[in-house]
Amino acid sequence: MPHPTNSDLTLVTGATGKTGRRIVERLAAAGRPVRTGSRAVDPAFDWARPDTWGPALAGVTAVYVAFAPDLAVEGSLETIRGFLDAAEAAGVRRVVLLSGRGEPEAQACEDELRSRGVDWTILRCSWFSQNFSESVFLDGVLAGEVVTPAGLAAEPFLDAEDIADAAFAALTRPGHAGKLYEMTGPHALTFGEAVAEIATATGRPIRHVEIPVEDYRAALVGADLPPAYVELVMYLFTTVLDGRNTPTADGVRQALGRPARSFAAYAGRVAAEGAWTPSA
């Protein structure tokens, strides 16, 4: 298939998320036409509304697929299958899929993509370092106490900047079609070690507190979070973080020809940017 050119239009789904917004920034900076896949733009894109897929895919030749809330949720395979049908019908030639390491459901979606007649690249990623600065654990870091379920295995946290670099390369450069990159950070850290790195970077005392798994679930339920969200979070903690993903992988180097960014480097950068500075 032909390589992408500056006239090719790329749809980035999850365009306001941790990876999607970084990919949009890279494409725009490179002068590449990009369409942000979001419910808040025109044409709108919504994973829960298949009627939005066709207009969002019109004229698109490449797609970055970041399924929300996660490929691990029930029904994700059917949604991805339908979306790929729509993408192929629209003439999409290249698909880059964000996948989850250690998730059987995600790997079923990978298999679906590999069965298609498009140039595909799969980014199978470990937990994002940005979970400490942009979502789940940010409030805890700001408050000086990060609470997790007890017994979590060490995880080679992956910087979303590395994911965005790899996705940009796969969307715009030759040599990535038919490749599965299993991407992790360079070292596995326990959650306590990760919190300690953040404390060092910020110069603030930040504790890591472990509580029983069922107490953690009860706290999520008590916060009136949607039941589906609670189940997803608990699945990720109790299944994905059971040790299966502790070994590191070399996907960042394979995709980019350089080592993955370390968690310490991530923490230093984010601290310098002020994301962990409590408001007065």
C-alpha positions as CSV (number, residue, x, y, z in Angstrom):
1,M,0.0,0.0,0.0
2,P,1.2,3.6,-0.6
3,H,2.9,5.4,2.2
4,P,1.1,8.3,3.9
5,T,1.6,11.8,2.4
6,N,0.9,15.3,3.7
7,S,-2.5,15.1,1.8
8,D,-3.6,12.1,3.8
9,L,-6.2,12.7,6.5
10,T,-5.8,10.9,9.9
11,L,-8.6,10.4,12.3
12,V,-7.5,10.2,15.9
13,T,-10.1,8.7,18.2
14,G,-9.8,9.5,21.9
15,A,-8.4,12.8,20.7
16,T,-8.7,14.4,24.2
17,G,-7.2,11.5,26.1
18,K,-3.7,10.8,27.3
19,T,-2.4,9.5,24.1
20,G,-4.8,11.0,21.5
21,R,-4.2,14.6,22.3
22,R,-0.4,14.1,22.1
23,I,-0.8,12.4,18.7
24,V,-3.0,15.2,17.5
25,E,-0.3,17.7,18.6
26,R,2.4,15.8,16.7
27,L,0.4,15.5,13.5
28,A,-0.5,19.1,13.5
29,A,3.1,20.2,14.2
30,A,4.2,18.1,11.3
31,G,1.6,19.8,9.0
32,R,-0.4,16.6,8.6
33,P,-4.1,16.9,8.2
34,V,-5.8,15.5,11.3
35,R,-9.4,15.1,12.4
36,T,-10.0,14.9,16.1
37,G,-12.3,12.1,17.1
38,S,-14.4,13.6,20.0
39,R,-18.1,14.0,20.9
40,A,-17.5,17.8,21.2
41,V,-16.5,18.5,17.5
42,D,-18.2,18.5,14.1
43,P,-18.3,15.8,12.8
44,A,-18.7,14.3,16.2
45,F,-17.3,10.8,17.0
46,D,-18.7,8.6,19.8
47,W,-17.9,5.0,20.3
48,A,-21.4,4.4,21.7
49,R,-23.0,5.8,18.5
50,P,-22.1,3.9,15.3
51,D,-24.1,6.5,13.3
52,T,-21.2,9.0,14.0
53,W,-18.5,6.7,12.6
54,G,-19.2,7.2,8.9
55,P,-19.1,11.0,8.9
56,A,-16.0,11.0,11.1
57,L,-14.3,8.5,8.7
58,A,-15.2,10.4,5.5
59,G,-12.1,11.1,3.5
60,V,-9.8,9.5,6.1
61,T,-6.9,7.3,5.1
62,A,-5.4,6.5,8.5
63,V,-6.9,6.0,12.0
64,Y,-5.5,5.9,15.5
65,V,-7.9,3.7,17.5
66,A,-8.0,4.3,21.3
67,F,-11.2,2.6,22.5
68,A,-12.9,4.1,25.5
69,P,-13.3,3.1,28.3
70,D,-10.9,0.2,27.6
71,L,-10.7,-2.8,25.3
72,A,-11.1,-5.0,28.4
73,V,-14.8,-4.1,28.8
74,E,-17.6,-6.4,27.6
75,G,-18.7,-5.7,24.1
76,S,-15.4,-4.1,23.0
77,L,-14.7,-6.7,20.3
78,E,-18.1,-6.2,18.7
79,T,-17.6,-2.5,18.7
80,I,-14.1,-2.7,17.2
81,R,-15.4,-5.2,14.5
82,G,-18.1,-2.8,13.5
83,F,-15.8,0.2,13.5
84,L,-13.2,-1.6,11.3
85,D,-16.1,-2.5,8.9
86,A,-16.9,1.2,8.6
87,A,-13.2,2.1,8.3
88,E,-12.6,-0.3,5.4
89,A,-15.8,0.8,3.7
90,A,-14.6,4.4,4.0
91,G,-11.3,3.6,2.3
92,V,-9.0,3.7,5.3
93,R,-5.6,2.1,4.5
94,R,-3.8,2.3,7.8
95,V,-4.9,1.6,11.4
96,V,-2.8,2.0,14.6
97,L,-4.5,0.3,17.6
98,L,-3.8,1.1,21.2
99,S,-4.0,-2.1,23.1
100,G,-3.6,-3.2,26.7
101,R,-0.9,-5.6,27.9
102,G,-2.1,-8.7,29.6
103,E,-5.8,-8.2,28.7
104,P,-7.2,-11.2,26.8
105,E,-10.1,-9.1,25.6
106,A,-7.7,-6.6,24.1
107,Q,-5.8,-9.3,22.3
108,A,-9.1,-10.5,20.7
109,C,-9.4,-7.0,19.3
110,E,-5.8,-7.2,18.0
111,D,-6.6,-10.5,16.2
112,E,-9.7,-8.8,14.6
113,L,-7.5,-6.0,13.3
114,R,-4.9,-8.4,12.0
115,S,-7.5,-10.2,10.0
116,R,-8.3,-7.1,8.0
117,G,-7.0,-5.9,4.6
118,V,-5.3,-2.7,6.0
119,D,-1.8,-1.8,7.1
120,W,-2.0,-2.4,10.8
121,T,0.2,-1.6,13.7
122,I,-0.5,-2.6,17.3
123,L,0.8,-0.8,20.4
124,R,0.3,-3.2,23.3
125,C,1.0,-1.0,26.3
126,S,1.6,-1.3,30.0
127,W,0.1,1.0,32.6
128,F,0.6,4.7,31.8
129,S,2.8,6.8,34.0
130,Q,0.3,9.5,33.4
131,N,-2.2,7.8,35.6
132,F,-0.3,9.6,38.4
133,S,-0.6,13.0,36.8
134,E,-3.7,13.1,34.6
135,S,-6.3,10.7,36.1
136,V,-6.6,8.0,38.7
137,F,-4.0,8.9,41.2
138,L,-3.6,12.7,40.6
139,D,-5.8,13.7,43.5
140,G,-3.9,11.4,45.9
141,V,-0.6,12.8,44.8
142,L,-1.8,16.4,45.4
143,A,-3.2,15.4,48.8
144,G,0.0,13.6,49.8
145,E,-1.5,10.1,50.1
146,V,-1.9,7.6,47.2
147,V,-4.2,4.7,48.2
148,T,-4.2,1.4,46.2
149,P,-5.4,-2.1,46.9
150,A,-2.9,-4.2,48.7
151,G,-0.8,-6.8,46.9
152,L,-0.3,-5.2,43.5
153,A,2.6,-6.5,41.5
154,A,5.4,-4.2,40.2
155,E,4.6,-2.6,36.9
156,P,6.9,-1.1,34.2
157,F,5.0,2.1,33.9
158,L,5.1,3.6,30.3
159,D,5.3,7.3,29.5
160,A,2.4,8.3,27.2
161,E,4.9,10.5,25.3
162,D,6.6,7.2,24.1
163,I,3.2,5.9,23.0
164,A,2.5,9.1,21.1
165,D,5.9,9.0,19.4
166,A,5.4,5.4,18.3
167,A,1.8,6.1,17.1
168,F,3.0,9.1,15.1
169,A,5.8,7.1,13.5
170,A,3.4,4.3,12.6
171,L,0.8,6.7,11.1
172,T,3.3,8.7,9.0
173,R,6.4,6.6,8.2
174,P,7.1,3.4,6.4
175,G,8.3,0.3,8.1
176,H,5.7,-0.2,10.8
177,A,2.9,-2.0,9.0
178,G,2.3,-5.5,10.3
179,K,4.2,-4.8,13.5
180,L,3.1,-5.5,17.1
181,Y,5.1,-3.4,19.6
182,E,4.8,-4.6,23.2
183,M,5.7,-1.3,25.0
184,T,6.8,-0.9,28.6
185,G,9.0,1.4,30.6
186,P,12.6,0.3,31.2
187,H,12.1,-0.8,34.8
188,A,9.3,-2.3,36.8
189,L,8.3,-0.4,40.0
190,T,6.0,-1.2,42.8
191,F,3.3,1.5,43.4
192,G,5.2,2.4,46.6
193,E,8.4,2.9,44.6
194,A,6.6,5.0,42.0
195,V,5.1,7.2,44.7
196,A,8.5,7.6,46.3
197,E,9.9,8.8,42.9
198,I,7.2,11.4,42.7
199,A,7.9,12.5,46.3
200,T,11.6,12.9,45.4
201,A,10.7,14.9,42.2
202,T,8.3,17.2,44.0
203,G,10.2,17.6,47.2
204,R,7.0,16.9,49.1
205,P,6.1,14.1,51.5
206,I,3.7,11.7,49.7
207,R,2.7,8.4,51.2
208,H,1.6,5.2,49.6
209,V,-1.2,3.4,51.5
210,E,-2.4,-0.1,50.8
211,I,-5.8,-1.2,51.9
212,P,-7.6,-4.5,51.4
213,V,-9.0,-5.1,47.9
214,E,-12.7,-5.2,49.1
215,D,-12.2,-2.0,51.1
216,Y,-10.9,-0.3,48.0
217,R,-14.0,-1.5,46.0
218,A,-16.2,-0.3,48.8
219,A,-14.6,3.1,48.6
220,L,-15.2,3.4,44.9
221,V,-18.8,2.3,45.4
222,G,-19.2,4.8,48.2
223,A,-18.0,7.6,45.9
224,D,-21.1,6.9,43.7
225,L,-19.0,6.0,40.7
226,P,-20.8,4.1,37.9
227,P,-20.9,0.4,38.5
228,A,-19.3,-0.4,35.1
229,Y,-16.4,2.0,36.0
230,V,-15.9,0.3,39.4
231,E,-15.8,-3.1,37.8
232,L,-13.3,-2.0,35.2
233,V,-10.9,-0.4,37.8
234,M,-11.1,-3.5,40.0
235,Y,-10.5,-5.8,37.0
236,L,-7.4,-3.8,36.0
237,F,-6.1,-3.9,39.6
238,T,-6.8,-7.5,40.4
239,T,-6.1,-9.1,37.0
240,V,-3.7,-7.0,34.9
241,L,-1.6,-6.1,38.0
242,D,-1.3,-9.7,39.2
243,G,2.3,-10.0,38.0
244,R,1.8,-11.1,34.5
245,N,3.0,-7.7,33.2
246,T,6.0,-7.2,35.5
247,P,8.6,-8.3,32.9
248,T,9.7,-5.4,30.7
249,A,9.5,-5.5,26.9
250,D,11.5,-3.7,24.2
251,G,8.7,-2.4,22.0
252,V,9.7,1.3,22.4
253,R,13.2,0.6,21.1
254,Q,11.8,-1.6,18.3
255,A,9.4,1.2,17.2
256,L,11.6,4.2,17.7
257,G,15.2,3.1,17.8
258,R,15.8,4.4,21.4
259,P,15.1,3.3,24.9
260,A,11.8,4.0,26.7
261,R,11.7,7.0,29.0
262,S,12.2,6.1,32.7
263,F,9.6,6.8,35.4
264,A,12.1,9.0,37.1
265,A,12.5,11.1,34.0
266,Y,8.7,11.3,33.7
267,A,8.3,12.4,37.3
268,G,11.0,15.0,37.1
269,R,9.4,16.5,33.9
270,V,5.9,16.6,35.3
271,A,7.1,18.0,38.6
272,A,8.9,20.8,36.8
273,E,5.7,21.5,34.8
274,G,3.8,22.0,38.1
275,A,1.2,19.4,37.6
276,W,1.7,18.1,41.2
277,T,1.9,21.5,42.9
278,P,-1.1,21.8,45.2
279,S,-3.2,24.9,44.8
280,A,-3.0,27.4,47.6
